[in-house]
């Protein structure tokens, strides 16, 4: 599974919004969500998903930045594992990119492995 515009799903801490300020012809603006290219954005996002899925990582899930893999020992258990993953995504308000998600794969490569 792939998170939809991963970094942009993280709200900026209100006092830190002014640190992302930029100017256009129409005025001064700042980001309310974490922009791509912000220093430490990748590390911040990774900490978020590690916290979200702490009980699942290594057991029935692997996560690297915005790529998520739900794995199951048996086919019968896979639906329950996916349900648990989706519940966590809903709880944190994280959205997936359906064009980059694949389900029901018997096995395969994850991040080239």
VOPA-384665 format. One record per residue: residue in three letters; chain; x, y, z of N, C-alpha, C in turn. Coordinates in nm, 3 decimals, decimal comma, always signed. Example, Ala and Ser with C-alpha at 12.3 -4.5 7.8 and 13.67 -1.06 7.14 Angstrom:
REM VOPA-384665
<atom type="Ala" mol="A" n_east="+1,319" n_north="-0,569" n_up="+0,780" ca_east="+1,230" ca_north="-0,450" ca_up="+0,780" c_east="+1,320" c_north="-0,330" c_up="+0,780"/>
<atom type="Ser" mol="A" n_east="+1,285" n_north="-0,225" n_up="+0,708" ca_east="+1,367" ca_north="-0,106" ca_up="+0,714" c_east="+1,290" c_north="+0,003" c_up="+0,787"/>
//
This chain:
REM VOPA-384665
<atom type="Unk" mol="A" n_east="+0,085" n_north="-0,117" n_up="+0,000" ca_east="+0,000" ca_north="+0,000" ca_up="+0,000" c_east="+0,090" c_north="+0,123" c_up="+0,000"/>
<atom type="Unk" mol="A" n_east="+0,036" n_north="+0,232" n_up="-0,052" ca_east="+0,112" ca_north="+0,355" ca_up="-0,063" c_east="+0,027" c_north="+0,469" c_up="-0,010"/>
<atom type="Unk" mol="A" n_east="+0,082" n_north="+0,550" n_up="+0,080" ca_east="+0,010" ca_north="+0,665" ca_up="+0,134" c_east="-0,001" c_north="+0,773" c_up="+0,027"/>
<atom type="Unk" mol="A" n_east="-0,115" n_north="+0,840" n_up="+0,024" ca_east="-0,140" ca_north="+0,945" ca_up="-0,074" c_east="-0,073" c_north="+1,074" c_up="-0,027"/>
<atom type="Unk" mol="A" n_east="+0,023" n_north="+1,124" n_up="-0,102" ca_east="+0,096" ca_north="+1,246" ca_up="-0,067" c_east="+0,132" c_north="+1,247" c_up="+0,082"/>
<atom type="Unk" mol="A" n_east="+0,205" n_north="+1,144" n_up="+0,121" ca_east="+0,235" ca_north="+1,117" ca_up="+0,261" c_east="+0,265" c_north="+1,236" c_up="+0,349"/>
<atom type="Unk" mol="A" n_east="+0,365" n_north="+1,315" n_up="+0,315" ca_east="+0,405" ca_north="+1,426" ca_up="+0,402" c_east="+0,291" c_north="+1,526" c_up="+0,417"/>
<atom type="Unk" mol="A" n_east="+0,216" n_north="+1,547" n_up="+0,311" ca_east="+0,108" ca_north="+1,645" ca_up="+0,315" c_east="-0,008" c_north="+1,603" c_up="+0,405"/>
<atom type="Unk" mol="A" n_east="-0,004" n_north="+1,484" n_up="+0,460" ca_east="-0,108" ca_north="+1,439" ca_up="+0,552" c_east="-0,074" c_north="+1,473" c_up="+0,697"/>
<atom type="Unk" mol="A" n_east="+0,044" n_north="+1,529" n_up="+0,720" ca_east="+0,085" ca_north="+1,566" ca_up="+0,855" c_east="+0,063" c_north="+1,715" c_up="+0,875"/>
<atom type="Unk" mol="A" n_east="-0,020" n_north="+1,750" n_up="+0,972" ca_east="-0,046" ca_north="+1,891" ca_up="+1,003" c_east="+0,077" c_north="+1,954" c_up="+1,068"/>
<atom type="Unk" mol="A" n_east="+0,107" n_north="+2,075" n_up="+1,029" ca_east="+0,217" ca_north="+2,149" ca_up="+1,090" c_east="+0,176" c_north="+2,193" c_up="+1,231"/>
<atom type="Unk" mol="A" n_east="+0,272" n_north="+2,194" n_up="+1,321" ca_east="+0,250" ca_north="+2,249" ca_up="+1,455" c_east="+0,226" c_north="+2,399" c_up="+1,437"/>
<atom type="Unk" mol="A" n_east="+0,116" n_north="+2,450" n_up="+1,491" ca_east="+0,074" ca_north="+2,588" ca_up="+1,465" c_east="+0,187" c_north="+2,691" c_up="+1,481"/>
<atom type="Unk" mol="A" n_east="+0,265" n_north="+2,688" n_up="+1,591" ca_east="+0,374" ca_north="+2,786" ca_up="+1,604" c_east="+0,484" c_north="+2,771" c_up="+1,498"/>
<atom type="Unk" mol="A" n_east="+0,494" n_north="+2,655" n_up="+1,434" ca_east="+0,598" ca_north="+2,632" ca_up="+1,333" c_east="+0,554" c_north="+2,669" c_up="+1,191"/>
<atom type="Unk" mol="A" n_east="+0,425" n_north="+2,698" n_up="+1,173" ca_east="+0,376" ca_north="+2,731" ca_up="+1,038" c_east="+0,449" c_north="+2,852" c_up="+0,981"/>
<atom type="Unk" mol="A" n_east="+0,477" n_north="+2,952" n_up="+1,063" ca_east="+0,543" ca_north="+3,074" ca_up="+1,013" c_east="+0,684" c_north="+3,046" c_up="+0,963"/>
<atom type="Unk" mol="A" n_east="+0,743" n_north="+2,935" n_up="+1,006" ca_east="+0,879" ca_north="+2,900" ca_up="+0,961" c_east="+0,879" c_north="+2,845" c_up="+0,819"/>
<atom type="Unk" mol="A" n_east="+0,760" n_north="+2,817" n_up="+0,766" ca_east="+0,749" ca_north="+2,767" ca_up="+0,629" c_east="+0,700" c_north="+2,876" c_up="+0,533"/>
<atom type="Unk" mol="A" n_east="+0,708" n_north="+3,001" n_up="+0,575" ca_east="+0,654" ca_north="+3,112" ca_up="+0,497" c_east="+0,723" c_north="+3,127" c_up="+0,361"/>
<atom type="Unk" mol="A" n_east="+0,643" n_north="+3,168" n_up="+0,263" ca_east="+0,695" ca_north="+3,199" ca_up="+0,129" c_east="+0,610" c_north="+3,312" c_up="+0,070"/>
<atom type="Unk" mol="A" n_east="+0,667" n_north="+3,382" n_up="-0,025" ca_east="+0,603" ca_north="+3,498" ca_up="-0,084" c_east="+0,562" c_north="+3,469" c_up="-0,228"/>
<atom type="Unk" mol="A" n_east="+0,446" n_north="+3,522" n_up="-0,266" ca_east="+0,402" ca_north="+3,518" ca_up="-0,406" c_east="+0,358" c_north="+3,661" c_up="-0,443"/>
<atom type="Unk" mol="A" n_east="+0,315" n_north="+3,678" n_up="-0,567" ca_east="+0,264" ca_north="+3,809" ca_up="-0,609" c_east="+0,139" c_north="+3,848" c_up="-0,532"/>
<atom type="Unk" mol="A" n_east="+0,065" n_north="+3,749" n_up="-0,483" ca_east="-0,059" ca_north="+3,776" ca_up="-0,411" c_east="-0,040" c_north="+3,796" c_up="-0,260"/>
<atom type="Unk" mol="A" n_east="+0,079" n_north="+3,769" n_up="-0,207" ca_east="+0,101" ca_north="+3,792" ca_up="-0,065" c_east="+0,192" c_north="+3,689" c_up="-0,002"/>
<atom type="Unk" mol="A" n_east="+0,191" n_north="+3,687" n_up="+0,131" ca_east="+0,273" ca_north="+3,597" ca_up="+0,211" c_east="+0,188" c_north="+3,478" c_up="+0,254"/>
<atom type="Unk" mol="A" n_east="+0,241" n_north="+3,358" n_up="+0,238" ca_east="+0,169" ca_north="+3,236" ca_up="+0,274" c_east="+0,260" c_north="+3,145" c_up="+0,356"/>
<atom type="Unk" mol="A" n_east="+0,198" n_north="+3,053" n_up="+0,428" ca_east="+0,276" ca_north="+2,950" ca_up="+0,497" c_east="+0,199" c_north="+2,819" c_up="+0,491"/>
<atom type="Unk" mol="A" n_east="+0,272" n_north="+2,709" n_up="+0,501" ca_east="+0,212" ca_north="+2,577" ca_up="+0,492" c_east="+0,140" c_north="+2,542" c_up="+0,622"/>
<atom type="Unk" mol="A" n_east="+0,025" n_north="+2,479" n_up="+0,609" ca_east="-0,048" ca_north="+2,427" ca_up="+0,725" c_east="-0,025" c_north="+2,276" c_up="+0,738"/>
<atom type="Unk" mol="A" n_east="+0,030" n_north="+2,216" n_up="+0,634" ca_east="+0,068" ca_north="+2,074" ca_up="+0,636" c_east="+0,216" c_north="+2,065" c_up="+0,599"/>
<atom type="Unk" mol="A" n_east="+0,278" n_north="+1,956" n_up="+0,634" ca_east="+0,421" ca_north="+1,942" ca_up="+0,609" c_east="+0,449" c_north="+1,934" c_up="+0,459"/>
<atom type="Unk" mol="A" n_east="+0,529" n_north="+2,027" n_up="+0,407" ca_east="+0,560" ca_north="+2,025" ca_up="+0,264" c_east="+0,674" c_north="+1,928" c_up="+0,232"/>
<atom type="Unk" mol="A" n_east="+0,677" n_north="+1,883" n_up="+0,107" ca_east="+0,789" ca_north="+1,803" ca_up="+0,060" c_east="+0,912" c_north="+1,893" c_up="+0,056"/>
<atom type="Unk" mol="A" n_east="+1,028" n_north="+1,838" n_up="+0,084" ca_east="+1,150" ca_north="+1,916" ca_up="+0,078" c_east="+1,188" c_north="+1,984" c_up="+0,208"/>
<atom type="Unk" mol="A" n_east="+1,099" n_north="+1,981" n_up="+0,306" ca_east="+1,130" ca_north="+2,040" ca_up="+0,436" c_east="+1,234" c_north="+1,952" c_up="+0,506"/>
<atom type="Unk" mol="A" n_east="+1,334" n_north="+2,015" n_up="+0,563" ca_east="+1,439" ca_north="+1,939" ca_up="+0,631" c_east="+1,376" c_north="+1,852" c_up="+0,741"/>
<atom type="Unk" mol="A" n_east="+1,418" n_north="+1,728" n_up="+0,747" ca_east="+1,369" ca_north="+1,629" ca_up="+0,844" c_east="+1,225" c_north="+1,584" c_up="+0,821"/>
<atom type="Unk" mol="A" n_east="+1,165" n_north="+1,622" n_up="+0,708" ca_east="+1,028" ca_north="+1,578" ca_up="+0,680" c_east="+1,021" c_north="+1,426" c_up="+0,671"/>
<atom type="Unk" mol="A" n_east="+1,119" n_north="+1,366" n_up="+0,606" ca_east="+1,121" ca_north="+1,220" ca_up="+0,593" c_east="+1,132" c_north="+1,151" c_up="+0,727"/>
<atom type="Unk" mol="A" n_east="+1,219" n_north="+1,200" n_up="+0,813" ca_east="+1,236" ca_north="+1,142" ca_up="+0,946" c_east="+1,110" c_north="+1,161" c_up="+1,030"/>
<atom type="Unk" mol="A" n_east="+1,048" n_north="+1,276" n_up="+1,019" ca_east="+0,925" ca_north="+1,303" ca_up="+1,094" c_east="+0,814" c_north="+1,209" c_up="+1,049"/>
<atom type="Unk" mol="A" n_east="+0,802" n_north="+1,191" n_up="+0,918" ca_east="+0,699" ca_north="+1,101" ca_up="+0,864" c_east="+0,726" c_north="+0,957" c_up="+0,909"/>
<atom type="Unk" mol="A" n_east="+0,852" n_north="+0,915" n_up="+0,904" ca_east="+0,886" ca_north="+0,778" ca_up="+0,944" c_east="+0,853" c_north="+0,756" c_up="+1,093"/>
<atom type="Unk" mol="A" n_east="+0,881" n_north="+0,855" n_up="+1,176" ca_east="+0,847" ca_north="+0,844" ca_up="+1,319" c_east="+0,696" c_north="+0,829" c_up="+1,337"/>
<atom type="Unk" mol="A" n_east="+0,618" n_north="+0,903" n_up="+1,258" ca_east="+0,472" ca_north="+0,894" ca_up="+1,266" c_east="+0,424" c_north="+0,753" c_up="+1,234"/>
<atom type="Unk" mol="A" n_east="+0,467" n_north="+0,698" n_up="+1,121" ca_east="+0,418" ca_north="+0,564" ca_up="+1,084" c_east="+0,472" c_north="+0,458" c_up="+1,179"/>
<atom type="Unk" mol="A" n_east="+0,593" n_north="+0,477" n_up="+1,232" ca_east="+0,645" ca_north="+0,383" ca_up="+1,331" c_east="+0,559" c_north="+0,384" c_up="+1,457"/>
<atom type="Unk" mol="A" n_east="+0,515" n_north="+0,503" n_up="+1,497" ca_east="+0,428" ca_north="+0,515" ca_up="+1,614" c_east="+0,291" c_north="+0,455" c_up="+1,585"/>
<atom type="Unk" mol="A" n_east="+0,236" n_north="+0,486" n_up="+1,468" ca_east="+0,104" ca_north="+0,435" ca_up="+1,430" c_east="+0,099" c_north="+0,283" c_up="+1,433"/>
<atom type="Unk" mol="A" n_east="+0,200" n_north="+0,221" n_up="+1,375" ca_east="+0,198" ca_north="+0,076" ca_up="+1,355" c_east="+0,295" c_north="+0,003" c_up="+1,448"/>
<atom type="Unk" mol="A" n_east="+0,330" n_north="+0,061" n_up="+1,560" ca_east="+0,429" ca_north="+0,003" ca_up="+1,651" c_east="+0,397" c_north="-0,141" c_up="+1,689"/>
<atom type="Unk" mol="A" n_east="+0,271" n_north="-0,172" n_up="+1,714" ca_east="+0,232" ca_north="-0,308" ca_up="+1,756" c_east="+0,227" c_north="-0,407" c_up="+1,640"/>
<atom type="Unk" mol="A" n_east="+0,227" n_north="-0,355" n_up="+1,517" ca_east="+0,214" ca_north="-0,441" ca_up="+1,401" c_east="+0,348" c_north="-0,466" c_up="+1,328"/>
<atom type="Unk" mol="A" n_east="+0,440" n_north="-0,367" n_up="+1,336" ca_east="+0,566" ca_north="-0,379" ca_up="+1,263" c_east="+0,645" c_north="-0,500" c_up="+1,313"/>
<atom type="Unk" mol="A" n_east="+0,685" n_north="-0,582" n_up="+1,217" ca_east="+0,758" ca_north="-0,705" ca_up="+1,249" c_east="+0,666" c_north="-0,823" c_up="+1,272"/>
<atom type="Unk" mol="A" n_east="+0,544" n_north="-0,797" n_up="+1,318" ca_east="+0,447" ca_north="-0,906" ca_up="+1,342" c_east="+0,371" c_north="-0,936" c_up="+1,213"/>
<atom type="Unk" mol="A" n_east="+0,298" n_north="-0,837" n_up="+1,164" ca_east="+0,222" ca_north="-0,861" ca_up="+1,040" c_east="+0,226" c_north="-0,737" c_up="+0,948"/>
<atom type="Unk" mol="A" n_east="+0,328" n_north="-0,655" n_up="+0,966" ca_east="+0,338" ca_north="-0,536" ca_up="+0,883" c_east="+0,483" c_north="-0,488" c_up="+0,874"/>
<atom type="Unk" mol="A" n_east="+0,517" n_north="-0,432" n_up="+0,760" ca_east="+0,645" ca_north="-0,365" ca_up="+0,741" c_east="+0,614" c_north="-0,228" c_up="+0,682"/>
<atom type="Unk" mol="A" n_east="+0,687" n_north="-0,125" n_up="+0,725" ca_east="+0,661" ca_north="+0,011" ca_up="+0,680" c_east="+0,793" c_north="+0,080" c_up="+0,651"/>
<atom type="Unk" mol="A" n_east="+0,801" n_north="+0,145" n_up="+0,537" ca_east="+0,916" ca_north="+0,230" ca_up="+0,506" c_east="+0,863" c_north="+0,357" c_up="+0,441"/>
<atom type="Unk" mol="A" n_east="+0,871" n_north="+0,466" n_up="+0,512" ca_east="+0,818" ca_north="+0,596" ca_up="+0,473" c_east="+0,673" c_north="+0,579" c_up="+0,432"/>
<atom type="Unk" mol="A" n_east="+0,637" n_north="+0,597" n_up="+0,305" ca_east="+0,495" ca_north="+0,588" ca_up="+0,268" c_east="+0,457" c_north="+0,453" c_up="+0,208"/>
<atom type="Unk" mol="A" n_east="+0,547" n_north="+0,356" n_up="+0,209" ca_east="+0,518" ca_north="+0,222" ca_up="+0,158" c_east="+0,487" c_north="+0,130" c_up="+0,276"/>
<atom type="Unk" mol="A" n_east="+0,371" n_north="+0,065" n_up="+0,269" ca_east="+0,325" ca_north="-0,022" ca_up="+0,376" c_east="+0,292" c_north="-0,159" c_up="+0,321"/>
<atom type="Unk" mol="A" n_east="+0,331" n_north="-0,261" n_up="+0,394" ca_east="+0,307" ca_north="-0,399" ca_up="+0,353" c_east="+0,240" c_north="-0,472" c_up="+0,470"/>
<atom type="Unk" mol="A" n_east="+0,119" n_north="-0,521" n_up="+0,447" ca_east="+0,053" ca_north="-0,604" ca_up="+0,547" c_east="+0,074" c_north="-0,748" c_up="+0,505"/>
<atom type="Unk" mol="A" n_east="+0,131" n_north="-0,826" n_up="+0,594" ca_east="+0,164" ca_north="-0,966" ca_up="+0,562" c_east="+0,093" c_north="-1,057" c_up="+0,660"/>
<atom type="Unk" mol="A" n_east="+0,063" n_north="-1,177" n_up="+0,614" ca_east="-0,009" ca_north="-1,274" ca_up="+0,697" c_east="+0,050" c_north="-1,412" c_up="+0,677"/>
<atom type="Unk" mol="A" n_east="+0,043" n_north="-1,491" n_up="+0,783" ca_east="+0,092" ca_north="-1,629" ca_up="+0,777" c_east="-0,001" c_north="-1,715" c_up="+0,692"/>
<atom type="Unk" mol="A" n_east="-0,132" n_north="-1,695" n_up="+0,708" ca_east="-0,230" ca_north="-1,774" ca_up="+0,633" c_east="-0,321" c_north="-1,681" c_up="+0,553"/>
<atom type="Unk" mol="A" n_east="-0,380" n_north="-1,734" n_up="+0,448" ca_east="-0,474" ca_north="-1,658" ca_up="+0,366" c_east="-0,596" c_north="-1,620" c_up="+0,449"/>
<atom type="Unk" mol="A" n_east="-0,642" n_north="-1,710" n_up="+0,534" ca_east="-0,760" ca_north="-1,684" ca_up="+0,617" c_east="-0,739" c_north="-1,566" c_up="+0,711"/>
<atom type="Unk" mol="A" n_east="-0,619" n_north="-1,548" n_up="+0,758" ca_east="-0,587" ca_north="-1,441" ca_up="+0,854" c_east="-0,567" c_north="-1,305" c_up="+0,785"/>
<atom type="Unk" mol="A" n_east="-0,543" n_north="-1,305" n_up="+0,655" ca_east="-0,507" ca_north="-1,182" ca_up="+0,584" c_east="-0,617" c_north="-1,075" c_up="+0,592"/>
<atom type="Unk" mol="A" n_east="-0,741" n_north="-1,115" n_up="+0,578" ca_east="-0,852" ca_north="-1,018" ca_up="+0,585" c_east="-0,854" c_north="-0,949" c_up="+0,721"/>
<atom type="Unk" mol="A" n_east="-0,834" n_north="-1,025" n_up="+0,828" ca_east="-0,831" ca_north="-0,966" ca_up="+0,962" c_east="-0,712" c_north="-0,871" c_up="+0,978"/>
<atom type="Unk" mol="A" n_east="-0,597" n_north="-0,909" n_up="+0,924" ca_east="-0,479" ca_north="-0,823" ca_up="+0,932" c_east="-0,500" c_north="-0,693" c_up="+0,855"/>
<atom type="Unk" mol="A" n_east="-0,562" n_north="-0,702" n_up="+0,737" ca_east="-0,592" ca_north="-0,581" ca_up="+0,660" c_east="-0,693" c_north="-0,493" c_up="+0,733"/>
<atom type="Unk" mol="A" n_east="-0,794" n_north="-0,555" n_up="+0,793" ca_east="-0,895" ca_north="-0,480" ca_up="+0,868" c_east="-0,828" c_north="-0,402" c_up="+0,982"/>
<atom type="Unk" mol="A" n_east="-0,735" n_north="-0,465" n_up="+1,050" ca_east="-0,662" ca_north="-0,401" ca_up="+1,159" c_east="-0,578" c_north="-0,283" c_up="+1,105"/>
<atom type="Unk" mol="A" n_east="-0,514" n_north="-0,302" n_up="+0,991" ca_east="-0,435" ca_north="-0,196" ca_up="+0,929" c_east="-0,524" c_north="-0,079" c_up="+0,888"/>
<atom type="Unk" mol="A" n_east="-0,637" n_north="-0,108" n_up="+0,824" ca_east="-0,728" ca_north="-0,001" ca_up="+0,781" c_east="-0,786" c_north="+0,075" c_up="+0,899"/>
<atom type="Unk" mol="A" n_east="-0,815" n_north="+0,004" n_up="+1,008" ca_east="-0,866" ca_north="+0,071" ca_up="+1,129" c_east="-0,764" c_north="+0,172" c_up="+1,181"/>
<atom type="Unk" mol="A" n_east="-0,638" n_north="+0,134" n_up="+1,178" ca_east="-0,532" ca_north="+0,225" ca_up="+1,224" c_east="-0,519" c_north="+0,344" c_up="+1,130"/>
<atom type="Unk" mol="A" n_east="-0,529" n_north="+0,322" n_up="+1,000" ca_east="-0,522" ca_north="+0,431" ca_up="+0,903" c_east="-0,638" c_north="+0,529" c_up="+0,924"/>
<atom type="Unk" mol="A" n_east="-0,757" n_north="+0,476" n_up="+0,948" ca_east="-0,874" ca_north="+0,561" ca_up="+0,973" c_east="-0,855" c_north="+0,638" c_up="+1,103"/>
<atom type="Unk" mol="A" n_east="-0,807" n_north="+0,571" n_up="+1,206" ca_east="-0,786" ca_north="+0,636" ca_up="+1,337" c_east="-0,695" c_north="+0,758" c_up="+1,326"/>
<atom type="Unk" mol="A" n_east="-0,591" n_north="+0,748" n_up="+1,244" ca_east="-0,497" ca_north="+0,859" ca_up="+1,227" c_east="-0,532" c_north="+0,949" c_up="+1,109"/>
<atom type="Unk" mol="A" n_east="-0,639" n_north="+0,916" n_up="+1,036" ca_east="-0,682" ca_north="+0,999" ca_up="+0,924" c_east="-0,589" c_north="+0,993" c_up="+0,804"/>
<atom type="Unk" mol="A" n_east="-0,517" n_north="+0,883" n_up="+0,789" ca_east="-0,424" ca_north="+0,868" ca_up="+0,678" c_east="-0,496" c_north="+0,808" c_up="+0,557"/>
<atom type="Unk" mol="A" n_east="-0,470" n_north="+0,866" n_up="+0,441" ca_east="-0,533" ca_north="+0,820" ca_up="+0,318" c_east="-0,431" c_north="+0,746" c_up="+0,231"/>
<atom type="Unk" mol="A" n_east="-0,482" n_north="+0,649" n_up="+0,155" ca_east="-0,398" ca_north="+0,570" ca_up="+0,065" c_east="-0,418" c_north="+0,615" c_up="-0,079"/>
<atom type="Unk" mol="A" n_east="-0,319" n_north="+0,589" n_up="-0,162" ca_east="-0,327" ca_north="+0,616" ca_up="-0,305" c_east="-0,369" c_north="+0,485" c_up="-0,372"/>
<atom type="Unk" mol="A" n_east="-0,498" n_north="+0,473" n_up="-0,411" ca_east="-0,546" ca_north="+0,346" ca_up="-0,466" c_east="-0,473" c_north="+0,302" c_up="-0,593"/>
<atom type="Unk" mol="A" n_east="-0,420" n_north="+0,396" n_up="-0,670" ca_east="-0,349" ca_north="+0,361" ca_up="-0,792" c_east="-0,218" c_north="+0,287" c_up="-0,762"/>
<atom type="Unk" mol="A" n_east="-0,166" n_north="+0,302" n_up="-0,641" ca_east="-0,040" ca_north="+0,239" ca_up="-0,605" c_east="-0,056" c_north="+0,126" c_up="-0,503"/>
<atom type="Unk" mol="A" n_east="-0,180" n_north="+0,086" n_up="-0,478" ca_east="-0,205" ca_north="-0,022" ca_up="-0,381" c_east="-0,237" c_north="-0,152" c_up="-0,454"/>
<atom type="Unk" mol="A" n_east="-0,183" n_north="-0,261" n_up="-0,402" ca_east="-0,209" ca_north="-0,394" ca_up="-0,458" c_east="-0,246" c_north="-0,484" c_up="-0,341"/>
<atom type="Unk" mol="A" n_east="-0,352" n_north="-0,564" n_up="-0,358" ca_east="-0,399" ca_north="-0,653" ca_up="-0,252" c_east="-0,407" c_north="-0,796" c_up="-0,300"/>
<atom type="Unk" mol="A" n_east="-0,396" n_north="-0,889" n_up="-0,206" ca_east="-0,411" ca_north="-1,031" ca_up="-0,238" c_east="-0,295" c_north="-1,092" c_up="-0,311"/>
<atom type="Unk" mol="A" n_east="-0,177" n_north="-1,034" n_up="-0,297" ca_east="-0,059" ca_north="-1,086" ca_up="-0,364" c_east="-0,002" c_north="-1,200" c_up="-0,279"/>
<atom type="Unk" mol="A" n_east="+0,019" n_north="-1,319" n_up="-0,337" ca_east="+0,068" ca_north="-1,431" ca_up="-0,256" c_east="+0,208" c_north="-1,406" c_up="-0,199"/>
<atom type="Unk" mol="A" n_east="+0,293" n_north="-1,342" n_up="-0,274" ca_east="+0,427" ca_north="-1,302" ca_up="-0,227" c_east="+0,483" c_north="-1,209" c_up="-0,332"/>
<atom type="Unk" mol="A" n_east="+0,591" n_north="-1,142" n_up="-0,296" ca_east="+0,649" ca_north="-1,050" ca_up="-0,393" c_east="+0,761" c_north="-0,970" c_up="-0,331"/>
<atom type="Unk" mol="A" n_east="+0,804" n_north="-0,869" n_up="-0,405" ca_east="+0,916" ca_north="-0,786" ca_up="-0,361" c_east="+0,861" c_north="-0,662" c_up="-0,288"/>
<atom type="Unk" mol="A" n_east="+0,931" n_north="-0,623" n_up="-0,184" ca_east="+0,898" ca_north="-0,501" ca_up="-0,110" c_east="+1,025" c_north="-0,418" c_up="-0,105"/>
<atom type="Unk" mol="A" n_east="+1,021" n_north="-0,301" n_up="-0,163" ca_east="+1,136" ca_north="-0,212" ca_up="-0,171" c_east="+1,254" c_north="-0,279" c_up="-0,238"/>
<atom type="Unk" mol="A" n_east="+1,227" n_north="-0,362" n_up="-0,336" ca_east="+1,332" ca_north="-0,430" ca_up="-0,411" c_east="+1,383" c_north="-0,559" c_up="-0,350"/>
<atom type="Unk" mol="A" n_east="+1,325" n_north="-0,602" n_up="-0,237" ca_east="+1,368" ca_north="-0,726" ca_up="-0,171" c_east="+1,257" c_north="-0,828" c_up="-0,171"/>
//
